[in-house]
């Protein structure tokens, strides 16, 4: 999230894409390690289907968390509908510093209602994605705690 915050401040697209690529490689490496552990738990020497299933659940929650984190970032990059920057390329320019803006319109109750509804939809989508990430993190932590406890029990034997 720190890398995304830095991107939002600087808008350094190339640096952000590089960071995303590096993180993707790290996620893939972690995923491979988890799959190896899952396979190990299904091995006849251990045969702990319960632990393999917990690791599968962790993987599923991690995918959900990653998807929702991307959703949050896309929403934040777009911004609230009422706060989005206006592009003036379709406006007609009379002089270099004076133009007839196509975006100017009378503020009416229907237009205000439409904007308020768009902002509410945005706010709800952002809150829902944040809540989903929090729930995924909680589930991941619970599963990993259980796996750690069980692995500690295996090492004692």
Buried (B, 14 or more C-beta within 10 A) or exposed (E): EEBBEBBEEEEEEEEBEEBBEEEEEEEEEEEEEBBEBBEBBBEEEEEBEEBBBBBBBBBBBBEBBBBBBEBBBEBBEEEBBEEEEEEEEEEEEEEEEEEEEEEEEEEEEEEEEEBEEBBEEBEEBBEEBBEBBEBBEEBBEBBBEBBEEBEEEEEEE
